[in-house]
Amino acid sequence: MSSPSRPPPPRGLPAWFASWLAILAATGLAVLVLQRLAVADARDALEGALRDHLVAQAGSADGALHELPVELLAAMHGEKSEIELRSVVRDLESHSRLRGLALLGPDGEVEGHAGEWLPLAAERDLVESARTGGAVVGPLYHDDAGELYQTAYVPLSSHPGWVVAVEGDAATLGAVDELAQAQLWAGGFVGLGAVGVAAILAAWLARPLRRLAAELGAVRPGAEPGAVGDYGYREVRGVAGAARELLAAIRTRDTELVAAHRREVDQLTRMAAEIAHEVGNPLNAVALSTERLATLEDPAAKARVLERVRGQLAELEQIVSRLRDLTRPLQPVPVSVALPEALASLVAEVPALGVALHVPPGATVTTDRVMFAEIVRNLLKNAGEAGARRAVVTVAVAAGHVELEVVDDGPGVPDAAIDLVFAWFHTTRATGSGLGLPLSRRIAEALGGSLELVTARPATFRLRLPGAP
């Protein structure tokens, strides 16, 4: 016996790995955003403060040189005047703690700072802007030693064409870069910590899922709902609860299937016994008749026995025909049936039973004419054979369906037989076959309707069919 094949492994990422990735990605993104924001804000603040400081220092130098006859000293070209101008500029540079301070003349001359201003070549446009306007701050730059500096230019008050140039140290901005480096390292350590924390959280989140998967994988047919526990967080409890409900539903269905199978087996057993009984009686009679034929010499007596055998064989043929009707497929052919005419024709087939018809004039139903007639014929015939003398047939037409009730004045259905009235081969009459009512219900259901016993005394049967106009 071959062992059952294992189901293929499930596809997709494991829950713990997906959770780990999600937590790790969220942590990394948060660290990166915070780092970028912190460094950018700090750098912007420091650059703004440095620019303001340089402009303020240039403004202070402008105030100190306001009264100095700069044009005159520069025009004299004497050693004394140059020394005096240079001394004033040097003192301002020293007191302001600047890297450099110079005066830039209208003709491009540099007064102070050893007569040279290195940024001038790259920032001549800024100097021209300062001559004609307000204060101008130059870009940040690194010197040959890698130090960071920045320049500022302001027009010299009361001295048209002259510009005060200052150069300040921007080392604080280097601290920002160092801060960024430190934050990168800190972010790396935070990321490593996040890896560990995420792994722990992912394992915690995935644990109930793994347990649930193991319990569901161990479930076998007929398992109790308690085979799946109640644990974990809300979503896992929801899935586990749904699994328990499914197991309970499966057990209920299995129980109902077993009960239905048992009922089918019991019904088949009774049917087989009834068939054997129904067929056995005529067969026994035929056997007795044929044995008697062998002992008879009188032709007239033989003829009477043969006639009896023919009747017994006809009874057998009738039983076989009825059994064949039970197995043949029912394929209705719906047509419009005029109820007054159809019922009047069926009543004429049972003259011994007085039938009163209460049918709305012109009432019709769309159904199979032959099958409809067989149901009503069986109901009227069953009433007459049960001992009824009169019956009332009432038809009610509603939107979408027709209801037909047959009430007779017979003895009714015994209490013990109420639940068996539609059982195959069940009959309370010595000559009954027990096939009429169950066959009629089968036909009614094939027509999309129903047949039921409404009351036992008086016996009232209701046929409900769809297809009313």
ROVOLO-269888 format. One line per 4 residues: number of its first residue (from 0); their letters; for each residue x, y, z of N, C-alpha, C. Coordinates in steps of 0.1 Angstrom, whole numbers, m for minus. Layout:
% ROVOLO-269888
NUM = A = X:Y:Z:X:Y:Z:X:Y:Z; ...
***
This chain:
% ROVOLO-269888
0 = MSSP = 9:m12:0:0:0:0:9:12:0; 7:21:m10:15:33:m11:12:43:0; 22:50:5:19:60:15:14:72:9; 6:80:16:1:92:10:12:102:7
4 = SRPP = 11:109:m4:21:119:m8:20:131:1; 32:136:5:32:148:13:28:161:5; 21:170:11:18:182:3:30:190:1; 31:198:m10:43:206:m12:44:217:m2
8 = PPRG = 57:221:1:59:231:12:52:244:7; 47:252:17:41:265:13:51:274:7; 47:283:m2:55:292:m8:54:306:0; 64:314:m3:64:328:3:74:329:14
12 = LPAW = 76:341:19:85:343:30:80:338:43; 88:333:52:83:329:65:79:342:73; 70:340:82:64:352:89:75:359:98; 84:350:104:95:357:112:104:365:104
16 = FASW = 107:360:92:117:367:83:110:380:78; 98:379:74:91:391:69:90:402:80; 86:397:92:86:407:104:99:413:106; 110:404:106:123:409:109:127:420:98
20 = LAIL = 125:417:86:128:427:75:120:440:77; 107:439:80:99:451:82:104:459:93; 107:453:105:112:461:116:126:467:113; 134:459:107:148:464:104:147:476:94
24 = AATG = 139:474:84:137:485:74:132:498:80; 122:496:89:116:508:96:126:515:105; 134:507:112:144:512:121:155:520:113; 160:513:102:170:519:94:165:532:87
28 = LAVL = 153:532:83:148:545:77:146:556:87; 142:552:99:140:562:109:154:568:113; 164:560:115:177:564:118:183:573:107; 181:569:95:186:577:84:180:591:83
32 = VLQR = 166:591:84:159:604:84:163:613:95; 164:608:107:167:616:119:181:621:117; 191:613:112:204:617:110:205:629:100; 198:627:89:199:637:79:193:650:84
36 = LAVA = 182:649:91:175:661:96:184:668:106; 190:660:115:198:666:126:210:673:120; 217:666:110:229:672:104:226:684:96; 215:683:88:212:694:79:208:707:87
40 = DARD = 200:704:98:196:716:106:207:722:113; 216:714:119:228:719:126:237:727:116; 239:721:104:248:728:94:242:742:90; 229:741:87:222:754:83:223:764:94
44 = ALEG = 221:760:106:221:770:117:235:776:119; 246:767:118:259:772:119:264:781:108; 260:777:95:263:785:84:257:799:85; 244:799:89:237:812:91:244:820:101
48 = ALRD = 247:814:113:254:822:124:268:827:119; 275:818:111:288:823:107:287:835:97; 278:834:88:276:845:79:272:858:86; 263:857:96:259:868:103:271:874:111
52 = HLVA = 279:865:117:291:870:124:301:877:116; 303:871:104:313:878:95:308:892:90; 295:892:87:289:905:83:290:915:94; 288:910:106:289:919:118:303:924:120
56 = QAGS = 313:915:118:327:919:120:331:929:109; 326:926:97:329:936:86:323:949:89; 311:949:94:304:962:98:312:969:109; 317:962:119:325:968:129:338:975:123
60 = ADGA = 344:968:114:356:973:107:352:986:100; 340:985:93:336:997:86:334:1009:95; 329:1007:107:327:1017:117:340:1023:122; 350:1014:124:363:1019:128:370:1027:118
64 = LHEL = 368:1024:105:375:1031:94:367:1042:88; 355:1044:94:346:1055:89:353:1068:88; 360:1072:99:366:1086:99:380:1086:94; 385:1075:90:399:1074:85:400:1079:71
68 = PVEL = 409:1089:68:410:1094:54:417:1084:45; 409:1073:42:415:1062:34:420:1067:21; 412:1074:14:417:1079:0:430:1087:1; 430:1095:11:442:1104:12:455:1096:15
72 = LAAM = 454:1086:25:465:1078:29:470:1070:17; 460:1064:10:463:1056:m2:470:1064:m13; 465:1077:m14:471:1085:m25:485:1090:m22; 488:1092:m9:501:1097:m5:512:1088:m9
76 = HGEK = 510:1076:m8:520:1066:m12:533:1067:m4; 532:1074:7:544:1075:16:545:1063:25; 558:1062:30:560:1050:39:552:1052:51; 551:1065:56:544:1067:69:529:1065:67
80 = SEIE = 524:1069:56:509:1067:54:506:1052:52; 515:1045:45:512:1030:44:513:1023:57; 523:1027:65:525:1021:78:513:1024:87; 508:1036:86:497:1040:94:484:1032:90
84 = LRSV = 481:1031:77:470:1024:72:470:1009:76; 483:1004:74:485:990:76:483:987:91; 488:996:99:486:994:114:472:994:118; 464:1003:113:450:1004:116:443:991:112
88 = VRDL = 446:986:100:439:974:95:444:962:104; 457:961:107:462:950:115:455:950:129; 454:962:135:447:963:148:433:958:148; 426:962:137:412:957:136:412:942:134
92 = ESHS = 421:937:126:421:922:124:424:915:137; 433:920:145:437:914:157:426:914:167; 420:926:169:409:928:178:397:919:174; 394:918:162:383:910:157:385:895:156
96 = RLRG = 398:891:159:402:877:158:398:871:145; 401:878:134:399:873:121:411:868:115; 410:859:106:421:853:99:427:864:90; 418:872:84:423:883:75:413:894:74
100 = LALL = 419:907:73:410:919:71:418:928:61; 411:933:51:418:941:41:408:952:36; 414:962:30:406:972:23:409:971:9; 399:970:1:400:968:m14:396:981:m20
104 = GPDG = 405:988:m27:403:1001:m33:395:999:m46; 391:1011:m51:384:1011:m64:392:1006:m75; 405:1008:m75:414:1004:m86:419:990:m84; 414:983:m74:418:969:m72:430:968:m62
108 = EVEG = 435:979:m57:446:978:m47:441:972:m34; 450:965:m28:447:958:m15:455:965:m4; 448:971:5:454:977:17:453:969:29; 464:965:35:464:956:46:466:941:41
112 = HAGE = 467:932:51:469:918:48:480:916:39; 491:923:42:504:922:34:502:925:19; 492:933:16:489:938:3:484:927:m7; 479:916:m1:474:905:m10:461:900:m4
116 = WLPL = 452:897:m13:439:891:m8:436:879:m18; 440:867:m14:440:856:m22:426:853:m28; 415:854:m20:402:851:m26:397:860:m36; 405:871:m38:400:882:m48:398:876:m62
120 = AAER = 407:868:m66:406:862:m80:393:855:m82; 389:847:m72:377:839:m74:364:847:m70; 366:858:m62:354:864:m57:353:879:m61; 359:882:m73:359:896:m78:344:901:m80
124 = DLVE = 336:892:m85:322:895:m87:315:899:m74; 318:892:m63:313:895:m50:317:909:m45; 330:912:m48:335:925:m44:328:936:m52; 326:934:m65:319:944:m72:304:946:m67
128 = SART = 298:935:m63:285:936:m58:285:944:m45; 295:942:m36:296:949:m24:298:964:m26; 306:968:m37:308:982:m40:295:989:m43; 286:982:m50:274:989:m55:262:986:m46
132 = GGAV = 264:977:m36:252:974:m28:256:972:m14; 249:961:m8:251:959:7:262:948:9; 261:942:20:270:932:24:268:919:16; 279:912:13:279:900:5:288:890:12
136 = VGPL = 283:877:13:291:866:19:295:857:9; 308:853:9:313:844:m1:310:829:3; 314:820:m6:312:806:m3:322:800:6; 319:789:12:329:782:20:340:776:12
140 = YHDD = 352:775:17:363:769:9:374:764:19; 382:755:14:393:749:22:406:755:17; 415:757:26:428:762:22:437:750:19; 450:753:17:459:742:13:460:732:25
144 = AGEL = 458:736:37:460:727:49:446:720:51; 436:723:44:423:716:46:414:723:55; 418:735:60:410:742:70:398:749:62; 387:751:69:375:756:63:374:771:66
148 = YQTA = 372:780:56:371:794:58:359:800:49; 356:813:53:346:820:45:349:835:46; 345:842:35:347:856:34:334:864:34; 336:877:37:324:886:37:329:900:32
152 = YVPL = 321:907:24:325:920:19:313:930:22; 317:942:27:308:953:29:313:966:24; 305:975:18:310:987:14:315:996:25; 326:1003:23:331:1012:34:323:1025:34
156 = SSHP = 317:1029:45:309:1040:46:317:1053:43; 310:1062:36:316:1076:33:328:1075:24; 331:1063:19:343:1061:10:339:1053:m2; 332:1060:m12:327:1053:m23:338:1045:m31
160 = GWVV = 334:1033:m34:343:1024:m42:352:1015:m33; 353:1018:m20:361:1010:m11:352:1000:m5; 359:988:m3:352:976:3:361:971:14; 354:967:25:360:961:36:359:946:34
164 = AVEG = 370:938:34:370:924:32:375:917:45; 367:907:49:371:900:61:371:885:58; 379:878:65:380:863:63:380:856:77; 370:848:79:369:841:92:370:826:91
168 = DAAT = 374:821:103:376:806:104:362:800:105; 360:789:98:347:781:98:349:768:104; 358:767:114:361:754:119:349:747:126; 340:755:130:328:750:136:320:741:127
172 = LGAV = 321:745:114:314:736:104:321:722:103; 333:722:105:340:709:106:334:700:117; 331:707:128:324:700:139:311:693:135; 304:700:126:292:694:120:295:682:112
176 = DELA = 306:682:104:310:670:97:314:659:106; 321:663:117:324:653:127:312:647:134; 302:656:136:289:651:142:282:641:132; 283:644:119:277:635:109:284:622:110
180 = QAQL = 297:622:111:304:609:112:300:602:124; 300:609:135:296:602:148:282:597:147; 273:604:140:260:599:139:259:587:130; 268:586:120:268:574:111:272:562:119
184 = WAGG = 282:564:128:287:553:136:275:549:146; 269:560:152:258:557:161:247:550:154; 244:554:142:234:548:134:237:533:131; 250:531:128:254:517:126:252:508:138
188 = FVGL = 255:513:150:253:506:162:238:504:165; 230:515:162:216:513:164:210:503:155; 216:503:142:211:493:133:214:478:137; 227:477:143:230:463:148:221:459:160
192 = GAVG = 218:469:168:208:466:179:195:463:174; 191:470:163:178:468:157:177:454:151; 188:449:146:189:435:140:185:425:151; 191:427:163:189:418:174:175:419:179
196 = VAAI = 170:431:181:157:433:186:146:428:176; 149:431:163:139:427:153:139:412:153; 150:405:154:150:390:154:142:385:166; 144:391:177:136:386:189:121:389:187
200 = LAAW = 117:401:182:103:404:180:98:395:169; 105:392:158:100:384:147:98:370:152; 107:365:161:105:351:166:93:351:175; 91:361:183:79:362:192:66:362:184
204 = LARP = 67:370:173:55:371:164:52:358:157; 63:351:152:61:339:144:58:327:152; 61:327:165:60:315:173:46:309:173; 35:318:176:22:312:176:17:307:162
208 = LRRL = 23:314:151:20:310:138:25:296:135; 38:294:139:44:280:138:36:270:145; 32:273:157:24:264:165:11:260:159; 5:271:154:m8:269:147:m6:260:135
212 = AAEL = 4:263:127:7:255:115:9:240:119; 16:238:129:19:224:134:6:217:138; m3:224:145:m15:218:150:m24:215:138; m25:225:128:m34:222:117:m28:211:108
216 = GAVR = m15:210:107:m9:199:100:m11:186:106; m13:185:119:m16:173:126:m30:169:126; m39:177:121:m54:174:121:m56:163:112; m64:154:116:m68:142:108:m84:141:108
220 = PGAE = m89:134:98:m104:133:97:m110:129:111; m120:135:115:m127:132:127:m121:139:139; m111:148:137:m104:154:149:m114:163:156; m112:164:169:m120:173:177:m116:188:175
224 = PGAV = m126:197:176:m122:211:175:m111:216:184; m111:209:196:m101:213:206:m87:209:202; m85:203:191:m71:200:186:m64:212:182; m71:223:180:m65:236:177:m67:245:189
228 = GDYG = m56:250:195:m57:257:207:m61:272:205; m62:279:216:m66:293:217:m54:301:223; m46:307:215:m34:313:220:m29:324:210; m19:331:214:m13:341:205:m20:354:205
232 = YREV = m16:363:196:m22:376:195:m36:375:187; m42:386:185:m56:386:181:m58:379:167; m49:382:158:m51:376:144:m49:361:145; m39:356:153:m37:342:154:m49:335:160
236 = RGVA = m55:342:171:m67:336:177:m78:336:168; m79:346:159:m90:346:149:m89:334:139; m77:332:134:m75:321:125:m77:307:132; m72:306:145:m75:294:152:m89:292:155
240 = GAAR = m97:302:158:m111:301:161:m118:297:148; m114:302:137:m121:298:124:m118:283:121; m105:279:124:m102:265:122:m110:256:131; m112:260:144:m121:252:153:m135:251:147
244 = ELLA = m140:262:143:m154:262:137:m155:253:125; m144:254:117:m144:245:105:m144:230:109; m135:227:119:m135:213:124:m148:209:129; m155:218:137:m168:215:142:m178:212:131
248 = AIRT = m178:221:121:m187:219:110:m184:206:102; m171:203:101:m168:190:94:m173:178:102; m172:179:115:m176:168:124:m192:167:123; m198:178:123:m213:178:122:m217:172:108
252 = RDTE = m210:177:98:m213:171:84:m211:156:84; m199:152:90:m196:137:90:m207:130:97; m211:135:109:m222:129:117:m235:128:108; m238:139:102:m250:138:94:m249:129:82
256 = LVAA = m237:128:76:m235:119:65:m236:104:69; m230:102:81:m231:88:87:m246:84:89; m253:94:95:m267:92:98:m275:90:85; m272:98:75:m279:97:62:m276:84:56
260 = HRRE = m263:80:57:m259:67:51:m266:56:58; m267:57:71:m274:46:78:m289:46:74; m295:58:73:m309:58:68:m311:52:54; m301:55:46:m302:49:32:m300:34:32
264 = VDQL = m291:30:41:m289:15:42:m302:8:47; m307:15:58:m320:9:63:m331:9:53; m332:20:46:m342:21:36:m340:11:25; m328:9:20:m325:m1:10:m328:m15:15
268 = TRMA = m325:m17:28:m327:m30:34:m342:m33:34; m350:m22:39:m365:m24:39:m370:m26:25; m364:m18:15:m369:m19:2:m366:m33:m4; m354:m38:m1:m351:m52:m6:m361:m62:0
272 = AEIA = m363:m60:13:m373:m70:20:m387:m68:14; m391:m56:11:m404:m54:5:m405:m59:m9; m394:m57:m17:m394:m63:m30:m394:m78:m30; m386:m84:m21:m387:m98:m20:m401:m103:m16
276 = HEVG = m407:m96:m7:m421:m99:m2:m431:m98:m14; m430:m86:m21:m439:m83:m32:m437:m94:m43; m425:m97:m46:m423:m107:m57:m425:m121:m52; m422:m123:m39:m422:m137:m34:m436:m143:m34
280 = NPLN = m446:m135:m30:m460:m140:m30:m465:m145:m44; m464:m137:m54:m468:m142:m67:m460:m154:m72; m447:m154:m69:m438:m165:m73:m443:m178:m66; m446:m177:m53:m450:m189:m46:m463:m194:m51
284 = AVAL = m472:m184:m55:m485:m188:m60:m483:m195:m74; m473:m190:m82:m471:m196:m95:m465:m210:m93; m456:m211:m83:m450:m225:m80:m460:m235:m76; m470:m231:m67:m480:m240:m63:m489:m244:m75
288 = STER = m492:m233:m83:m501:m236:m95:m495:m246:m104; m482:m244:m107:m475:m253:m117:m474:m267:m111; m472:m268:m98:m472:m282:m92:m486:m289:m93; m496:m281:m91:m509:m286:m92:m513:m291:m106
292 = LATL = m507:m283:m116:m510:m287:m130:m505:m301:m133; m494:m304:m126:m488:m318:m129:m497:m329:m124; m507:m326:m115:m515:m337:m109:m529:m336:m115; m532:m326:m123:m546:m325:m129:m547:m332:m142
296 = EDPA = m558:m339:m144:m561:m345:m157:m573:m339:m164; m581:m332:m156:m593:m326:m162:m589:m313:m170; m592:m313:m183:m588:m301:m191:m594:m288:m185; m606:m289:m181:m612:m277:m176:m605:m272:m163
300 = AKAR = m601:m281:m154:m594:m277:m142:m580:m271:m146; m574:m278:m156:m561:m272:m160:m562:m258:m166; m573:m256:m173:m575:m243:m179:m577:m233:m168; m584:m237:m157:m586:m227:m147:m573:m224:m140
304 = VLER = m565:m234:m138:m552:m232:m131:m543:m223:m140; m543:m226:m153:m535:m218:m162:m539:m203:m162; m552:m201:m162:m557:m188:m161:m553:m181:m148; m552:m189:m137:m547:m183:m125:m532:m180:m126
308 = VRGQ = m525:m188:m133:m510:m186:m135:m508:m173:m143; m517:m171:m153:m515:m159:m161:m518:m147:m153; m528:m147:m144:m530:m136:m135:m519:m133:m126; m513:m144:m121:m502:m142:m112:m489:m137:m119
312 = LAEL = m487:m141:m131:m476:m135:m139:m479:m121:m143; m491:m117:m145:m495:m103:m148:m492:m95:m136; m495:m100:m124:m492:m93:m112:m477:m91:m110; m469:m101:m113:m455:m100:m113:m450:m89:m123
316 = EQIV = m456:m89:m135:m452:m79:m144:m455:m65:m140; m467:m64:m133:m470:m51:m128:m461:m46:m117; m457:m55:m108:m447:m52:m98:m434:m47:m104; m429:m55:m114:m416:m51:m121:m418:m38:m128
320 = SRLR = m429:m35:m134:m431:m22:m140:m431:m10:m130; m437:m13:m118:m436:m2:m108:m422:0:m104; m415:m11:m102:m401:m9:m98:m392:m2:m108; m395:m5:m121:m388:2:m132:m391:17:m131
324 = DLTR = m404:21:m128:m407:35:m127:m399:42:m116; m395:34:m106:m387:41:m95:m373:45:m100; m368:38:m109:m354:40:m114:m353:49:m126; m364:50:m134:m363:58:m146:m360:72:m143
328 = PLQP = m352:79:m151:m350:94:m149:m362:102:m153; m364:112:m145:m376:121:m147:m371:134:m154; m376:136:m166:m373:148:m174:m385:155:m178; m390:165:m169:m402:172:m172:m402:180:m185
332 = VPVS = m413:180:m192:m415:189:m204:m426:199:m200; m422:211:m196:m433:220:m191:m441:225:m203; m454:225:m201:m464:231:m210:m474:238:m202; m483:246:m208:m494:253:m201:m505:243:m199
336 = VALP = m509:240:m187:m520:231:m184:m532:238:m179; m543:237:m185:m556:243:m181:m561:234:m169; m561:239:m157:m564:231:m145:m579:226:m145; m589:234:m149:m603:229:m148:m605:216:m157
340 = EALA = m600:217:m169:m602:206:m178:m594:194:m174; m581:196:m170:m572:185:m166:m578:178:m154; m582:185:m144:m587:179:m132:m601:172:m134; m609:177:m143:m622:171:m146:m619:157:m153
344 = SLVA = m609:157:m162:m606:144:m168:m601:134:m158; m593:138:m149:m588:129:m139:m599:124:m129; m608:132:m126:m619:128:m117:m628:118:m124; m629:119:m137:m637:109:m144:m630:95:m144
348 = EVPA = m618:94:m141:m611:81:m140:m614:73:m127; m620:80:m117:m623:74:m104:m638:76:m101; m647:69:m109:m661:72:m107:m666:68:m94; m659:58:m87:m664:53:m74:m663:64:m63
352 = LGVA = m654:74:m66:m651:84:m56:m658:97:m60; m667:102:m52:m673:115:m55:m664:126:m52; m660:133:m62:m650:144:m61:m656:157:m64; m655:167:m55:m660:180:m57:m648:189:m60
356 = LHVP = m648:196:m72:m637:204:m76:m640:219:m73; m630:226:m67:m631:240:m65:m618:246:m72; m620:250:m85:m609:255:m93:m613:268:m99; m604:278:m97:m607:291:m103:m609:290:m118
360 = PGAT = m619:296:m124:m621:295:m139:m608:301:m146; m604:293:m156:m593:297:m164:m579:296:m158; m579:289:m146:m566:287:m139:m557:278:m147; m544:282:m148:m534:274:m156:m522:273:m147
364 = VTTD = m514:263:m151:m500:261:m145:m491:256:m156; m479:261:m155:m469:256:m165:m461:245:m159; m463:233:m163:m457:221:m158:m458:209:m168; m452:198:m164:m454:186:m172:m468:180:m171
368 = RVMF = m475:179:m182:m489:175:m181:m490:160:m176; m482:151:m181:m483:137:m177:m479:135:m163; m468:141:m159:m464:140:m145:m474:146:m135; m480:157:m138:m490:164:m130:m502:154:m129
372 = AEIV = m506:148:m140:m518:139:m139:m515:127:m131; m502:122:m131:m499:110:m124:m500:113:m109; m495:125:m104:m496:128:m90:m510:129:m85; m519:136:m93:m533:138:m89:m540:124:m89
376 = RNLL = m537:117:m99:m543:103:m101:m540:95:m89; m527:95:m85:m523:87:m73:m530:91:m60; m531:105:m59:m538:110:m47:m553:105:m46; m560:107:m57:m574:103:m58:m575:88:m56
380 = KNAG = m567:80:m63:m567:66:m62:m564:61:m48; m554:67:m41:m551:64:m28:m562:66:m18; m569:78:m20:m581:81:m12:m592:70:m13; m595:66:m26:m605:56:m28:m601:43:m22
384 = EAGA = m589:39:m24:m585:26:m18:m584:26:m3; m582:38:3:m582:39:18:m596:38:24; m607:38:16:m620:37:21:m628:50:20; m623:60:14:m630:73:13:m642:71:2
388 = RRAV = m653:79:5:m664:79:m5:m664:92:m12; m659:103:m5:m660:116:m12:m646:123:m9; m643:132:m18:m631:139:m17:m633:153:m23; m626:163:m18:m626:177:m23:m613:181:m28
392 = VTVA = m612:186:m40:m600:191:m46:m601:206:m47; m592:213:m40:m592:228:m40:m579:233:m46; m581:243:m56:m569:249:m62:m568:263:m58; m556:268:m54:m554:282:m51:m542:287:m60
396 = VAAG = m544:297:m68:m534:302:m77:m528:315:m71; m515:316:m69:m508:328:m64:m497:331:m74; m491:343:m71:m480:347:m80:m469:338:m79; m466:331:m90:m454:322:m91:m457:308:m87
400 = HVEL = m468:304:m82:m470:290:m78:m485:287:m78; m488:274:m77:m501:268:m76:m501:258:m65; m512:259:m56:m514:249:m45:m526:241:m48; m525:228:m47:m537:219:m49:m538:210:m37
404 = EVVD = m550:211:m30:m552:203:m18:m563:192:m21; m560:180:m16:m570:169:m17:m574:165:m3; m587:166:0:m592:162:13:m602:151:11; m601:140:18:m611:129:17:m618:126:30
408 = DGPG = m629:119:30:m636:115:42:m633:101:47; m622:96:43:m618:83:48:m614:82:62; m608:71:67:m604:70:81:m592:78:84; m585:83:74:m573:91:77:m561:83:79
412 = VPDA = m550:89:83:m537:82:84:m535:79:99; m532:66:102:m530:63:116:m518:70:122; m518:73:135:m507:80:141:m493:73:139; m493:60:139:m481:53:138:m475:54:124
416 = AIDL = m483:58:114:m479:58:100:m477:72:95; m479:82:103:m477:96:98:m463:98:93; m453:94:100:m439:96:96:m435:87:85; m443:77:82:m439:67:72:m447:68:59
420 = VFAW = m456:78:58:m466:79:48:m459:80:34; m447:86:33:m440:88:21:m428:78:20; m427:68:29:m416:58:28:m419:48:17; m409:44:11:m411:34:0:m416:21:5
424 = FHTT = m426:15:m2:m432:2:1:m439:2:14; m441:13:21:m449:13:33:m464:15:30; m472:5:35:m487:6:32:m494:0:44; m506:5:46:m515:0:56:m526:m9:51
428 = RATG = m526:m11:38:m536:m19:31:m530:m33:27; m538:m43:28:m533:m56:25:m529:m57:10; m536:m50:1:m533:m51:m13:m525:m39:m18; m521:m30:m9:m513:m18:m13:m499:m22:m16
432 = SGLG = m493:m14:m25:m479:m16:m29:m469:m7:m21; m474:4:m16:m466:14:m9:m457:22:m18; m461:23:m31:m453:31:m40:m459:44:m45; m473:45:m44:m480:56:m49:m475:70:m44
436 = LPLS = m476:71:m30:m473:84:m24:m458:87:m25; m448:78:m23:m434:82:m24:m431:85:m39; m437:78:m48:m434:81:m62:m440:95:m66; m452:98:m60:m458:111:m63:m449:123:m57
440 = RRIA = m444:121:m46:m435:131:m40:m422:132:m49; m417:121:m54:m405:122:m62:m408:130:m75; m420:128:m81:m424:135:m93:m425:150:m90; m432:153:m78:m434:167:m74:m421:174:m73
444 = EALG = m411:168:m67:m398:174:m65:m391:176:m78; m393:166:m88:m387:167:m101:m393:179:m108; m406:183:m105:m412:194:m112:m409:207:m105; m400:207:m94:m396:219:m87:m406:222:m76
448 = GSLE = m415:213:m72:m425:216:m62:m423:207:m50; m434:205:m43:m434:196:m31:m448:190:m29; m448:179:m22:m460:172:m18:m459:168:m3; m469:172:5:m468:170:19:m482:166:25
452 = LVTA = m481:159:36:m493:156:44:m496:167:53; m507:174:51:m511:186:59:m517:181:73; m527:173:72:m534:168:84:m536:153:82; m536:145:93:m538:131:92:m553:127:92
456 = RPAT = m561:134:99:m575:132:100:m583:145:100; m590:148:89:m591:140:77:m578:141:69; m576:131:61:m563:130:53:m563:142:43; m553:151:44:m552:162:36:m538:163:30
460 = FRLR = m537:162:17:m524:163:10:m524:176:2; m512:183:2:m511:195:m5:m499:194:m15; m503:197:m28:m493:197:m39:m490:211:m42; m477:215:m42:m473:229:m45:m464:228:m57
464 = LPGA = m468:236:m68:m460:236:m80:m457:250:m84; m445:252:m89:m441:265:m95:m447:266:m109; m446:278:m115:m450:280:m129:m463:286:m131; m469:292:m121:m482:299:m123:m479:312:m131
468 = P = m488:317:m139:m486:329:m147:m487:341:m137
***
